[in-house]
Amino acid sequence: MRRRVHQINGHKFMATYLRQPTYCSHCREFIWGVFGKQGYQCQVCTCVVHKRCHHLIVTACTCQNNINKVDSKIAEQRFGINI
């Protein structure tokens, strides 16, 4: 069974079961629970948030900048220009 991916501001959040105490990256509150998947974790930058907070994230995924750097490096080599 495939898990659903929630894409918000470059983050790719998937519901996850947290095996150790974790704090929400958005509200800074403790994420707790014994049963089920308590939080969402970004598969790119490993940001962890409550299920109730994942749609409130306003910051872009930190790993998105790396993609832009690679694209500009390829363009620089391909066209012989400095970006």
Buried (B, 14 or more C-beta within 10 A) or exposed (E): EEEEEBEBEBBBBBBBEBEEEBBBBBEEEEBEEEEEBBBBBBBBBEBBBBBEBBEEBEEEBBBEEEEEEEEEEEEEEEEEEEE
